């Protein structure tokens, strides 16, 4: 018997080694491929259907000398006019140094013959346009750093210098590093506490790291085929970290519960694969579906993002159900290494399985005793938090919201003080005409528009049939008035001038991108809701539960929108997140929040419902099933939510306002989901629905495939660890387990 036992253990360890070796070989091949053929993501984003993008493409052909990224160098003399010989010489030397930089196509000296066009009325401030050979998002950051350093020449002469514009203001990829470090520290501590030992806590981090690594390689490989935005890589890392930890923690926790209930390691792993493993697979499918809804946005970058993030989720699922079980077999006694200080294995095991004395069990029972009150309190809370959403104003925050001392913030403030805030939002207007009279009429018409301060002289292409003028609006880049001006120029120019005028430039592009995102947001949300309903209904064969889950998740996200609006747009408690003044909500935020949060919320929903369904199949007592399901999943869901809250909250330390806003919104949403929704509304509404939770029309029952998520086709999962012996060792005989 011992010989057969040892032989079986050896075979299982050999199979596990084969699985790990397969993952290592695949990782090596994918890594080599991404290095050899992959391409780094671009910081640019294209919206082919946007009028500003179409005009920009035309201008690159018609005005090749003006094509390329533009930076504005701003000089200000706090002690007098720039015409002062010392100040003038300092500006001149700085401009010469800029012109000598590699990659610079041209730079204009604002103290030269055209000084009147670039100098403020009081003569203290001037700006110089710097044109690069590369596009705005293609200029190397090292080149921009060299540009900023040239400003020291003028600063030594007592001048204030700032550099602004799209190339300078693009997000720094390293801005999230502090938040990522904070998140990883939080994740390790919470995993250690939740899984009881440091050895067990490290396994989810291995799976998450594997997922993130594959996601990084995938974005590079996809980049060799089509354009991939740098935000896609960031989101792949964020989602890979989130689902990698969530899925693997669910599996490790369920495996530990099986061992604690007295199952041998082999059986515990089989039951874990059949229950938590299947729940993980279905949760991953739901998350992937929610990401695919991004295709509805009709922006190529969003479609690429949807595909790459969905692939990352698929990798997380694959690693959780194949690599992780193999590691559980091979880790053996290492899993029991370094117990969490002060935690007793017996009490943890009982609470994990819904012991009557466990706080999660007592809480679930209290909610189920008063479901009407709990439902009302939860709905009122979410509704009140969602109220500010009605005043949501989206735009791209301007450089004024960057930290004091940032060169883009300095340039923005200097331009605002000297020329007005609209100087930071120039609009490039194209006049398609070979008739000089019509061009002059168009310039006069533009100058008479409400919201316009000035119109520049025209720049003409070589064939003389296309002219460019720069329009300075009254309002800044993020103002509603500036967006309205762009729309009026486009819609009224045919009637006012006799020919249609088009608008481009960074400000107009952001206006178009904002409209594209807002215009498709409703369709995106509806698509995600419908697809998620289909998946949940197919998995649990419970249409009412699926509808309830989708609506509660959407309500939680709406509440998080409201909190973001109240803090950032209204300015309530803004000091807590380190912003100086109210600002609009970043345009991509609603879409990104919904895509990320709906997927994570559905993760937790699947984890809880799978445990509830197990209990229902075992007892057919709805209240008992809800209590056992909530208590049985409480440790995993609470720990996962705590980790995600720590990861996302860490991003609020970033100086980049968009990253700060995304981190805050995600952290708030996870907090609401883990408390108001999962701990109050889910058990309360399921108690109210009673047996109707599992009602399904006969025609739908016949039409749907029978997917076994609760493991009802095999031995029952462990449910009672009340009699767990205090000496139970979760790592005991782990080498006897198998990967099945």
QUIWOZI-V438284 format. One record per helix or strand of 2 or more residues. SS is the DSSP state (H for helix, E for strand). FROM is the first residue (numbers start at 0). TO is the last residue. If there is no record, write none. Layout:
{{SS FROM TO} {SS FROM TO}}
//
This chain:
{{H 1 36} {H 50 61} {H 63 65} {E 69 75} {H 84 98} {E 103 106} {H 114 117} {E 124 131} {H 140 155} {E 159 163} {H 165 168} {H 172 194} {H 197 222} {H 229 259} {H 264 296} {H 299 335} {H 344 351} {H 358 368} {H 370 390} {E 393 394} {H 398 400} {H 406 418} {H 420 423} {E 426 430} {H 435 447} {E 451 454} {E 458 459} {E 466 472} {H 479 496} {E 500 503} {H 505 539} {H 542 568} {H 573 576} {E 584 585} {H 588 618} {H 621 652} {H 656 693} {H 697 702} {H 733 735}}
//
